[in-house]
Amino acid sequence: MRTIKILTAALALASASTAFAQQQAVTVKASPKDQKIDIMIGGKPFTTFNYPDSLEKPFLFPLNTAGGTTITRGFPLATRKGDPTDHPHHIGLWFNHEGVNGLDFWNNSYAIPAAKKNKYGWIRTDKITETKGGKTGIVAYHAKWHDQAKETLLDENTRFEFSGTANERVIDRITTLTAAKEVNFTDNKDGVLGLRLAHELQIPTKEDLKYTDDRGIETVVKGSDDKIANGNYAASNGKYGNDVWSSRADWCKVYAKMGNDSVSIAIIDHPKNPNYPTFWHARGYGLFAANPLGEKVFTNGKSALNLKLKKGESITFSYRIVISNGKTTLSGAKVTALAAEFAKK
């Protein structure tokens, strides 16, 4: 009996040691002059937090797998051959919303004419509050959501936690918004956590996809001759592909073959988030977004949220993003387990 107990303890210790060994060190390097912070995991570039005053929001770009494959679209900052050039405001991984006191924070970009800029909001990072490396890397910042006259609507405090193993990268993003004045979030489809995916992760289609961007210029995304796109969506509610759009689920993943790897990206909602489980604004052309603030659109007007904050009130949004690469896609069981772990935070 004693031998069995010793063996069991040894196996548990070995398992714990292996799990610990799999965790790779995270390095965080701040470059205040360039308004960016580089995050390395296991000595490899993972992502960069970008917060230049010249752009309309802070964001993570690019995002790489543990194997070095870039899972974000390059356009408009680092355009790669074959990149679709629609929606220039889709950059990396970001957080904002289309309707905040009548201002559109989501669609703002360099493409908006100066005469129309007054209809759009801007998010400026004014303070980096924490940077730390180690087993978990930390980047925290404060930003102001304001209009073109720089009148503040919301104060944002966001904390990123970065971690990774040999085949996995994890981002936990916790964002608290505090109203500087009374704020109304009108239900809109465009929000709140957005990720623009690399071409391979798009859902293949035989039809050309046409979009009119913020400049009024029509862009055609290749259809029948597109040999690159091979992605698909799957959600915890059992829906796949384009059927995921407008549905509610506590997690959703996109997956595709990229080079020799099966690459998966899962976004996990938190039970304490407003309007949980979230609606998914997941589009086949490469927009992957979790939007709890679009209920009226996603239910065809059957119900609405229209979140309101009084001056001084706060609300918190927490999301986990898991990027996996390897021989097989990230299983639904594994994502469910990661979601259960995240729910305890």
C-alpha positions as CSV (number, residue, x, y, z in Angstrom):
1,M,0.0,0.0,0.0
2,R,2.8,2.3,0.9
3,T,4.6,1.5,-2.4
4,I,1.4,2.5,-4.3
5,K,1.1,5.8,-2.4
6,I,4.7,6.6,-3.1
7,L,4.3,5.7,-6.8
8,T,1.1,7.8,-7.1
9,A,2.8,10.8,-5.5
10,A,5.8,10.4,-7.7
11,L,3.6,10.3,-10.8
12,A,1.7,13.4,-9.7
13,L,5.0,15.2,-9.1
14,A,6.3,14.2,-12.4
15,S,3.1,15.3,-14.1
16,A,3.3,18.7,-12.3
17,S,7.0,19.1,-13.2
18,T,6.2,18.3,-16.8
19,A,3.4,20.9,-16.9
20,F,5.7,23.5,-15.3
21,A,8.5,22.7,-17.7
22,Q,6.1,23.2,-20.6
23,Q,5.4,26.8,-19.6
24,Q,7.7,29.1,-21.5
25,A,9.2,32.3,-20.2
26,V,7.6,35.5,-21.3
27,T,9.7,38.6,-22.1
28,V,8.1,42.0,-22.2
29,K,10.1,44.8,-23.8
30,A,8.7,48.4,-23.8
31,S,9.7,51.0,-26.3
32,P,8.0,54.2,-25.1
33,K,9.5,56.4,-27.8
34,D,7.9,54.1,-30.5
35,Q,4.7,53.6,-28.4
36,K,4.9,49.9,-28.5
37,I,5.6,46.9,-26.3
38,D,7.0,43.6,-27.7
39,I,6.1,40.3,-26.2
40,M,8.3,37.3,-26.6
41,I,7.4,33.8,-25.5
42,G,10.1,31.1,-25.3
43,G,12.5,33.5,-27.0
44,K,10.2,33.8,-30.1
45,P,8.2,36.9,-31.1
46,F,4.6,36.5,-30.2
47,T,2.9,39.9,-30.5
48,T,3.3,43.7,-30.1
49,F,1.0,46.0,-28.2
50,N,0.8,49.1,-30.4
51,Y,-0.6,52.4,-29.1
52,P,0.6,55.2,-31.4
53,D,-1.3,58.5,-31.3
54,S,-1.4,58.4,-35.1
55,L,-3.8,55.5,-35.1
56,E,-7.4,55.4,-33.8
57,K,-7.1,52.7,-31.2
58,P,-4.5,50.5,-29.4
59,F,-4.2,46.9,-30.6
60,L,-2.1,43.7,-30.7
61,F,-0.4,43.2,-34.0
62,P,0.9,40.9,-35.4
63,L,-0.1,37.6,-33.6
64,N,2.0,34.5,-34.1
65,T,1.7,30.9,-33.3
66,A,4.3,29.1,-31.1
67,G,5.7,27.9,-34.4
68,G,6.1,31.4,-35.8
69,T,3.1,31.5,-38.2
70,T,1.3,34.8,-38.4
71,I,-2.4,34.4,-37.9
72,T,-3.4,38.1,-38.4
73,R,-4.0,39.8,-41.7
74,G,-1.1,42.1,-42.7
75,F,-3.1,44.9,-44.4
76,P,-3.0,47.8,-43.8
77,L,0.2,48.0,-41.7
78,A,2.3,45.2,-43.2
79,T,0.4,44.0,-46.3
80,R,1.3,40.5,-47.6
81,K,0.7,39.1,-51.0
82,G,-2.9,37.9,-51.3
83,D,-4.1,40.0,-48.4
84,P,-7.7,41.2,-48.8
85,T,-7.8,45.0,-48.6
86,D,-11.4,45.5,-47.3
87,H,-12.2,47.1,-43.9
88,P,-8.9,49.1,-43.2
89,H,-10.0,49.5,-39.6
90,H,-9.5,45.7,-39.0
91,I,-6.0,45.6,-37.4
92,G,-4.8,42.7,-35.4
93,L,-6.7,42.2,-32.1
94,W,-8.6,45.2,-30.8
95,F,-11.5,46.3,-28.5
96,N,-14.1,49.0,-29.2
97,H,-17.7,49.5,-30.3
98,E,-19.7,51.1,-33.2
99,G,-22.2,53.1,-31.1
100,V,-21.1,55.0,-28.0
101,N,-23.1,58.2,-27.5
102,G,-23.7,58.4,-31.2
103,L,-19.9,58.0,-32.0
104,D,-18.5,55.2,-34.1
105,F,-15.3,53.9,-32.5
106,W,-15.2,50.6,-34.5
107,N,-15.0,51.9,-38.1
108,N,-12.6,54.8,-37.6
109,S,-9.4,54.6,-39.7
110,Y,-7.2,56.6,-42.0
111,A,-9.8,56.1,-44.7
112,I,-12.4,58.4,-43.1
113,P,-12.4,61.8,-44.7
114,A,-11.5,64.7,-42.4
115,A,-15.0,66.2,-43.0
116,K,-16.6,63.1,-41.5
117,K,-14.2,62.5,-38.6
118,N,-16.5,64.2,-36.1
119,K,-18.8,61.2,-36.3
120,Y,-16.1,58.9,-35.1
121,G,-14.5,58.2,-31.7
122,W,-10.8,57.8,-30.9
123,I,-9.1,55.7,-28.2
124,R,-5.8,57.1,-27.0
125,T,-3.5,55.3,-24.6
126,D,-2.1,57.9,-22.1
127,K,-0.4,55.6,-19.6
128,I,1.3,52.2,-19.4
129,T,0.6,51.1,-15.8
130,E,2.5,47.8,-15.7
131,T,4.9,45.7,-17.7
132,K,6.3,42.5,-16.4
133,G,7.9,39.3,-17.7
134,G,8.1,35.8,-16.2
135,K,6.0,32.7,-16.4
136,T,3.1,35.1,-17.2
137,G,3.8,38.3,-19.0
138,I,1.8,41.4,-18.0
139,V,1.0,44.6,-20.0
140,A,-1.5,47.0,-18.5
141,Y,-2.5,50.4,-19.7
142,H,-5.0,53.3,-19.3
143,A,-6.7,54.9,-22.2
144,K,-9.4,57.5,-22.9
145,W,-12.3,57.0,-25.3
146,H,-13.0,60.5,-26.6
147,D,-14.5,62.5,-29.5
148,Q,-12.5,64.5,-32.0
149,A,-12.5,67.5,-29.6
150,K,-10.9,65.1,-27.0
151,E,-13.8,65.2,-24.6
152,T,-13.6,61.9,-22.7
153,L,-16.6,59.6,-22.7
154,L,-14.9,56.5,-21.1
155,D,-11.8,55.7,-19.1
156,E,-10.4,52.3,-20.0
157,N,-8.1,50.2,-17.9
158,T,-6.9,47.0,-19.6
159,R,-4.7,44.2,-18.4
160,F,-3.2,41.6,-20.7
161,E,-1.8,38.4,-19.3
162,F,0.4,36.4,-21.8
163,S,1.5,32.8,-21.4
164,G,2.5,29.9,-23.6
165,T,3.8,26.4,-24.1
166,A,5.6,24.6,-27.0
167,N,2.4,24.6,-29.1
168,E,0.1,27.1,-27.5
169,R,-0.2,30.8,-26.8
170,V,-2.8,32.3,-24.4
171,I,-3.9,35.9,-24.0
172,D,-6.3,36.9,-21.1
173,R,-7.6,40.4,-21.7
174,I,-9.5,42.1,-18.9
175,T,-10.9,45.5,-19.7
176,T,-12.8,47.9,-17.4
177,L,-14.6,50.8,-18.8
178,T,-15.6,53.7,-16.5
179,A,-18.0,56.4,-17.6
180,A,-16.6,59.9,-17.5
181,K,-20.2,61.1,-18.3
182,E,-23.4,59.3,-18.9
183,V,-22.8,56.8,-21.7
184,N,-25.1,54.9,-24.0
185,F,-24.0,51.9,-26.0
186,T,-26.4,51.5,-28.8
187,D,-26.9,47.9,-30.0
188,N,-24.8,47.5,-33.2
189,K,-23.3,44.5,-34.9
190,D,-19.7,46.0,-34.9
191,G,-18.1,45.3,-31.6
192,V,-16.5,44.6,-29.2
193,L,-13.5,42.2,-29.2
194,G,-12.3,42.0,-32.8
195,L,-9.7,39.9,-34.6
196,R,-8.9,40.1,-38.3
197,L,-7.6,36.7,-39.5
198,A,-4.9,35.8,-42.0
199,H,-6.2,34.7,-45.5
200,E,-5.8,31.0,-44.8
201,L,-8.3,31.2,-41.9
202,Q,-11.1,32.6,-44.1
203,I,-13.9,30.2,-45.0
204,P,-13.5,29.2,-48.7
205,T,-16.2,30.4,-51.1
206,K,-16.9,30.1,-54.8
207,E,-18.4,33.5,-54.9
208,D,-16.4,36.8,-55.2
209,L,-17.1,38.8,-52.1
210,K,-17.6,42.5,-52.7
211,Y,-17.3,45.2,-50.0
212,T,-17.5,48.9,-50.0
213,D,-15.0,50.4,-47.5
214,D,-15.1,53.6,-45.5
215,R,-13.9,55.6,-48.6
216,G,-16.8,54.3,-50.7
217,I,-14.4,52.2,-52.8
218,E,-15.5,48.7,-53.7
219,T,-13.1,45.9,-53.0
220,V,-13.4,42.4,-54.4
221,V,-12.2,39.5,-52.4
222,K,-11.3,36.5,-54.6
223,G,-13.8,33.6,-54.6
224,S,-13.6,30.8,-57.1
225,D,-9.9,31.2,-57.8
226,D,-8.9,31.5,-54.2
227,K,-6.7,28.5,-53.4
228,I,-5.5,29.9,-50.0
229,A,-8.6,30.1,-47.8
230,N,-9.5,26.9,-46.0
231,G,-10.8,27.9,-42.6
232,N,-13.9,27.1,-40.7
233,Y,-15.7,28.2,-37.4
234,A,-17.0,25.9,-34.7
235,A,-18.8,27.1,-31.5
236,S,-19.7,25.5,-28.2
237,N,-23.4,25.6,-29.2
238,G,-22.7,23.0,-32.0
239,K,-22.9,25.5,-34.9
240,Y,-20.3,25.5,-37.7
241,G,-19.2,27.8,-40.5
242,N,-21.3,30.8,-41.4
243,D,-24.1,29.5,-39.1
244,V,-22.0,30.7,-36.1
245,W,-22.8,34.3,-37.0
246,S,-25.3,35.9,-34.7
247,S,-25.6,32.8,-32.5
248,R,-24.8,32.8,-28.8
249,A,-22.0,30.6,-27.3
250,D,-19.5,30.7,-24.5
251,W,-16.7,30.0,-26.9
252,C,-15.9,29.9,-30.6
253,K,-12.9,28.8,-32.6
254,V,-11.6,29.2,-36.1
255,Y,-9.2,26.6,-37.6
256,A,-7.3,26.0,-40.8
257,K,-4.2,24.4,-42.3
258,M,-1.4,26.9,-42.4
259,G,1.8,25.5,-43.9
260,N,2.4,22.1,-42.2
261,D,0.4,23.0,-39.1
262,S,-3.2,22.8,-38.1
263,V,-3.8,26.2,-36.6
264,S,-6.7,27.0,-34.2
265,I,-7.7,30.3,-32.5
266,A,-10.4,30.2,-29.8
267,I,-12.0,33.1,-28.2
268,I,-13.6,32.3,-24.8
269,D,-16.3,34.5,-23.1
270,H,-16.4,34.9,-19.3
271,P,-19.5,34.1,-17.3
272,K,-19.3,37.5,-15.6
273,N,-19.3,39.5,-18.8
274,P,-22.3,41.5,-19.7
275,N,-25.0,39.6,-21.7
276,Y,-23.2,36.3,-21.4
277,P,-23.0,34.1,-23.4
278,T,-21.9,36.5,-26.1
279,F,-23.2,36.9,-29.7
280,W,-20.6,36.0,-32.4
281,H,-19.9,38.4,-35.2
282,A,-17.9,35.8,-37.0
283,R,-17.7,36.3,-40.7
284,G,-16.3,34.0,-43.4
285,Y,-14.2,36.7,-44.9
286,G,-11.9,36.9,-41.8
287,L,-13.5,39.0,-39.1
288,F,-13.7,37.1,-35.9
289,A,-15.5,39.1,-33.2
290,A,-17.3,38.5,-29.8
291,N,-20.0,41.1,-29.4
292,P,-22.4,41.1,-26.4
293,L,-23.6,44.6,-27.4
294,G,-25.3,43.8,-30.7
295,E,-28.4,42.0,-29.4
296,K,-31.0,44.0,-31.4
297,V,-29.2,43.2,-34.7
298,F,-28.4,39.6,-34.0
299,T,-32.0,38.8,-32.9
300,N,-33.6,40.8,-35.8
301,G,-35.1,43.2,-33.3
302,K,-36.8,40.6,-31.1
303,S,-34.8,41.9,-28.1
304,A,-32.2,44.5,-27.2
305,L,-29.7,45.4,-24.6
306,N,-28.7,49.0,-25.2
307,L,-26.3,49.1,-22.3
308,K,-26.2,52.4,-20.3
309,L,-23.6,53.6,-17.8
310,K,-24.2,56.6,-15.4
311,K,-21.3,58.9,-14.7
312,G,-18.8,57.0,-12.5
313,E,-20.2,53.5,-13.2
314,S,-17.9,50.8,-14.5
315,I,-18.3,47.6,-16.5
316,T,-15.7,44.8,-17.1
317,F,-15.2,42.6,-20.2
318,S,-12.9,39.6,-19.9
319,Y,-11.8,37.3,-22.7
320,R,-9.3,34.5,-23.2
321,I,-7.7,34.0,-26.7
322,V,-6.0,30.7,-27.3
323,I,-3.8,30.2,-30.3
324,S,-2.8,26.6,-31.0
325,N,-0.6,24.9,-33.7
326,G,0.3,21.3,-34.3
327,K,-0.8,18.1,-36.1
328,T,-4.5,18.4,-35.1
329,T,-6.9,21.2,-34.4
330,L,-7.6,22.3,-30.9
331,S,-10.4,20.0,-29.7
332,G,-13.7,21.2,-28.4
333,A,-13.1,19.3,-25.2
334,K,-9.8,21.2,-24.7
335,V,-11.5,24.6,-25.3
336,T,-14.2,23.7,-22.9
337,A,-11.6,22.8,-20.3
338,L,-9.8,26.1,-20.9
339,A,-13.1,28.0,-20.6
340,A,-13.9,26.3,-17.3
341,E,-10.5,27.3,-16.0
342,F,-10.9,30.9,-17.2
343,A,-14.4,31.1,-15.6
344,K,-12.7,30.7,-12.2
345,K,-10.7,33.9,-12.7
